[in-house]
Amino acid sequence: MAKFELKLPKMGESVAEATITNWLKEVGDTIEADEPVLEIATDKVDSEVPSEVEGTLVERLFEADDVVQVGQTIAIIEIEGELPADNDDELDLDLDEDDRKDEYADEAATIVENAKETAGSKDFSEASRFYSPLVKNIAKEEGISLDELESIEGTGKDGRVTKDDILSYVENRDTGISANQAPKATTAASANTGKMAEAKAKSETVIPSGEDEIIEMSRMGKMIAHHMIESTQTSAHVQSFIEVDVTNIWNWRNKNKNDFQKKEGEKLTFTPIFMEAVAKAIRDFPMINISVDGDKIIKKKNINLGMAAALPDGNLIVPVIRNADQLNLVGLAKKVNDLANRARQNKLKPDDIQGGTYTVTNVGTFGSIMGTPLINQPQVAILALGAIRKVPAVIETPDGDFIGIRYKMFLSHSYDHRVVNGALGGQFVQRVAQYLEGFDKNREI
């Protein structure tokens, strides 16, 4: 029998860690190759970690809510036969068989012991934020309560408490300085976390009656709430609205959607047509495709369009169409359908939701004619598509004006007034409207 180390796999270029949300296997359970062992969560997406081998789960090195680094061993699986070559490359291959087993057993025991020490015995399961095993361990050793831990302002990603944050807190506490008096980091994440703590304190004063139902927010719901508050505290939101005549697009799609599906095997929705117009407008106004870093503006080279999509549980996620300006209408339709289908099935990967530079959301799905969407940080603008309505309109012709039935919709453009002024914000959404109204009704598929 040999012991296989199940490691947290690489999930994307910018993903360095994940939080364990649920173990699907208990110690002693048998596991088939490629069978999911546990569920994990990154900043925005949930996924499963499958086993690379067939065997029996003998050790779980972390528990639910623990944060694990990519490449870190998370479980030990006992297997028949020899270990895969890439799992034992750190062992001394010159050892004889018995020594090799002893050596590996010692290493496995050390891994288990370190993991147990890291996790600690103190219960932080009621925490409203995620804490790394190291931070939890320091809190345990220093006798820091959950309330104290929650009061520490983090300077890490999304306001996460880092090792330096908790050590600074311990040092200041030992000198008699309270958490509120301790020097505060000046990063945006720290400031936002502090304001969120104030909002949380206010919300805790609400006293439900005996007839009220108390519903716990989901993990993703909490993250979305944090992200929305961060957006309003970071960007100066301004909106511009414009009405667009999309009659030509409506008629062209109705005429070609059946042939398109037969030829390409894909449904032709309005979304790829709108995405095509947005990508063209971004090429015309590249300063809408930027991010802000302190006093610097980062001008993005690629046009990666985020596409807000609803999840089965009602939450929202934003998969990304990379290099959207380089795709034709067929390519956009295939990409839109693929991302939307995988979003509905909870099969998006971390890379699918990373790197967006501009976001489009369809508020018209449920009949809204317009909306004022919040900017998806760190982007500086977002476009909302309203419902397409059949309305009476004045039609101008060389022979005079007359009333006719047209298909129209509103575009709602939210942008960050720190770096996007009214002229740029208005001209951009106007250009999108021009591309949509100028759509060639005789266009070939």
N, C-alpha and C positions, 0 to 999 in steps of 0.2 A: 504494500500500500504506500502511496506517496501523497504528499499534501500540496495542493495547488493554491497559489495566492490569487484571489480575485481582486483586481485593481480597478480603481475608478478610471474608465476609459477617457481618452481625449474627445471632447465634444464640440470643439470649434477653436479657431485661432485665438479668440479673445476670452474664452471661458477657462478660468483657472481653478475653479472650485464649484462644488455643488452641495446642497443640503439633502440629507437622507430624510425622506418623508414617510416611508413605510417599508417594512420588510415583508416580502411575499413568502419567504421560506423561514422556517424555524430550525434551530439546531437539531440535527438528527434526520431532517427531511432529505429524501433523495432528489437529485436534480438532473434533468436531462440537458444535453448540450443545446445551447441557444435558448434555454428556458429562462424567463425573467426571475431574478433573485430578489431584487429590491427596486423601489421607486425612488427617484431623485428629482430635485428641482434646482434649476438655475434661476437667474433673475426673473425670467419671464416664461419659461417653458418647462413642463414636466416630461420625464421620460423614464424608461426602464433600463436596468443594467442586466443583460443576460449573462449566463455562464458560458465560458468557452469550452468547458469540459463536462463530462458526465461523472457524477459522484455523489457524495454525501456531505452536507454542510456540517462542519464540526466546530467552527468558531465564527461569531459575528463580532467584529472588532469595534464597531460603532453602533450607536443607537439612533432612533428617530430624532430629528432636529439637530444632529451633529453635522458640522460642516467638514467636508473632506476635500483634500486637494487632488487634482488630477494626477494619476499615477500612484496614489497612495493605496496600500492594501486595505480592503474593507472587509474581507472574509477569507476563511480558510476552508477549502473543499478537499475532502479525502477522495482520492481516485485510485482505480486499479492500474497497475503498470507504472511506467515511467512518466516523469513530468515532461510537458512540452518544452522544446529547446529554448524558447524565448522566456520561459518562466523560471529557469534555474541557471541563467547565465551568470548570476552573481555568486554561485557556489563554486567551491574548489573542485574542479573536474578531475584532479589528480588523486582525490580521496578514494579509498576503497568503498564498497557498497555500504557496509555498516557505519563507517565514519561519516559517509555522506548523509545517511539517515539521521545520525546523531546531530550532525552540524545543522541540518535543516530543521530538526525538531527544536534545537536551541534557538535558531533564528525565529521560528514561529512563536515559541514561547515568549521571546523578547518583544515581538510585535504585539502579541496579546496583552502583555503586561503594560507596555507603554500606552496602548490604546485605553486600557482601563484607568490608568493613572490620568491620562488626558481628559477622559470623560468626567472623572470625579464622581463623588457620591452625592454632592449637593444637588437638590432638585431645582432646575431652572426651566422646567417644562411649561410654566405659566408665563414665561417671558413673551413680550409682544414683539421683540426683535430677535434675529438670529445672532448667536454668539459662537465663535470658534471654540473648539475644545481647549485650546491654550488659554483663552480669556476666561472660560469657565473654571479652569484649573486654578488660575491666579486668584479669581474671586473666592474660590473655596479655601485656598490656603491663607488668604488674607482676611477671611471671615466677613466678606462683603455680602450683604443681603441682596435679595432680588430687587427690592425697592432702590437700593443704592446703585446697583448695576444699571437699572433702567434710567437713573438720573444722569449717568455719564454721557456726555455728548461725544459722538464718534466722528473721527475725521477720515474714516475709510470710505470705500465705495458705498453709495446709498446710505451714508451716515452710520456705517457699521463701526462698532467699537474695536479698535486695534489693540495690540499688545502695548504700544506706547501710550495709548489713551488711558488704559486701566492702571499702568504703572505710574503715570503722572497723577492720576486720581489718588492712588495709595500714598504717594509721596506728599501730596498736598494735604491729605487727610491726617497724616502723621504730624504735620506741622501746625495742625489746628485750623487749616483753611477749609471751608465748606465747599461742596461741589459747585454752588452758585458763585462762590468767590474765586474759585480756581481760574487761572488764565484760560481763556477760550481760544480755540483755533479759529482762524478768520476765513476758513474755506466756506464755500457756499453750502457744502453738505452739512457742515457743523451748524450753520445758522438755520438751515431748513429743519434739521432734526430738533433744534431747540424750540422752534415754533410749533412743530408737530407735538412736542411734549406738552406745550401750553394748551394746544387744542385738545389733547387727550385728557388733560387735567379738567378742562371745562366739561368735556363730554361725560366724565365720571360723576358729575354732580346730578345727572339726570336720574331720577328715581322712577322706575317702572311700577305700574300698578299691578295688582294681582291678576288682572285680566290680560296684561300685555304678554306677547310672546318674545322671548329673547333669542336671537339667532346669531350664532358665532360667525364672524366674517371668515371666508376662506383665505388660505394663504395668498392666492393670487389676488383676491379682492383687497387684501391689506396692501399688497405691493402696488396695485393700480391706484388705490387711494393715496398712497405716499407719492407716487409719480405725478398725480394730478395736482396735489398740493405744491410739490416742488416746481411744477410748471408755472403755476400762478404766482409763486414767490420769486421766480427767476426772470420771467419775461414780462414785458409791458405789452399786454395783448391789445391789438387794434383789429377791427374787422372792416372789410369792404365787401359789398354785395353787388351782384350784377345778374340781370335776367337774360337768359339765352334761348334763342329759338333753335330747337333741335329737330324740327320737322323732317329735314332731309335725312338725318341720322335715323330717326324712327322708321321712316318709310324704307330706307335702304336695308336696315336690319331685318324688317319683316319680309322683305323681298328675298333676302339671301340666307337667312338663318338655316333653312332646311338644307339647301345645297352645301352650305358651309359644314354642317354636321356630317353629311354624307361623304364629303370630300376629305375633311380633316379629322373626323371622329371626335369633334369637340363642339360643345354648345357655344354659340356666339351671343354673349351678353353685351350690355352697354359698357361695362367696366373697361375692357381693353381699349375701346374707342376713346373713352375719356382719358385713360392713362397715356395713350399716344399723344393726345393734345397737350396734356400737362408736360410730358417729356420734351415736346417741341418748344413749349413756352419757356421751360427752364434753360434750354439751349440759348434762347433769345435773351433771357435775363438771368445770367449765371450767379448774380449776387443774391438770388433767392435761395441758392443751393449752398448755404454756408452754415457754420457753427461759430459760437462765441467762446473764447477761452480767455477769461479775464479781460484784458484790454486789447486782445488780439482777435482778428477775424480769420477763421480757417475756411478757405474757399475749396470746396470739394471738387475733385477731378471727375469722379463718377456720378452719374445720376441714378441713384438707387431709390426707387419709389416704394414707400410703405403703403400697404393696403389693409386698412382696418377690417378685421373679420370677427364675427361673433363665434364664441365657443359654445358647446352644448350646455354648459352650466350658466350661460348668460353673460359671462365675462367677455372682455374684448382683448384681442391680440393683433399685432401688426406684423405679418410676414412681409418680406421685402423682395421686390422684383429688381434684381441687380442689373445695372447697365440697361435700363429700360429704353433709353434712346437708341440703342443698337438693335432692338428687336422690331420686326415688322408686325402687322396686325395679327397674323397667324401665331407668331411666337408669343406675343403678349397674351392672346386668348388661351394658349396652352399653359402658360405660366400662371395666369390668373386662376384658371380652373384647378390646376394642380394644388396651388397654395390654399385655395378656399376649401377644397375637398379634404386635404390633410388637416386643416384647422378644425373642421367639423368632426374629424375622427380622432382628434388629439394626437396626431402623428407628426407634428412639426418638430424639426430638430433645432437645437440652439442656433446654428448658423443661419437658419431660415428667417430669424427675426433680428439679425444683427446688421449694422452698417447702413441703415436707412438714412437718406439725406433730405427727403421731403415726403409728407404723408398725405394720402387721399382717403377720406371717409365718406361713406354713403349714408347720410341721414335720411334719405328718401325711401329707404327700404320699408319703413313702417309708416310712410305717408307724410313725414315732415317736409314742408316746402323749403325750409332753410334752418340753419343752426349756427351756433358760435362755438366751434370746437376748440379745445385746449391744445396748445402746441405740444408735440411729442418731443420732449427734450432728448438730445441737445440740438435738435433742429430749430429753425427760426420761423417756420410757416407750416400751415396745414390747410387743405382745401376740403370743404364739405359740399357734397353733391345732393341737391334737393330732389324731391319727387318730380317726375315728368308729368305735367298736367296738360290736358286738352282744354284750351281756353280761346275765347274770341279775341282777335287782335286786329289792329290796323295794318293793312298790307299796302305798302307804297309801290306804285307802278308808274311807268311813263304816261299812262292814260288817266292817272288820278289814284286816289286812295279808296280802298274799300275794306269792309269787315270780312274776315275769314277765320276758319278754325285752324289753329296752329298748336303744335306741341312745344311747351316751354318749361323751363326749369330755372331755379336760382342756384348760383354758385356763391358760397360764403367763404371768404378768404380771411383766416386769422393769421396775423404775423407779429413778430417781435419788434416793437417800435424803437427798441434800443439801437437796432442796426438796419431795420427796414422802414424807410419813411413812407408816408402816404402815397407819394408819386409812384415809387417802385411797387408797393403792394397793390395799388390800383391798376397800374399798367400791366402787371403780371396777370391778374385775373381777367383783365380785358383781353389780353392776348389769347388766353385759353378760350374765352368766349368766341373770339374771331376764328380760331381754328375749328371750333365746333360748328359755328354757323356757316363756315366756308367748306364744310365737308362735301366731297364730290359724290353726288347721288348716283353717278354713273360709274363709280369706282368698281374695278374688278376685284374679286376675292384674291 
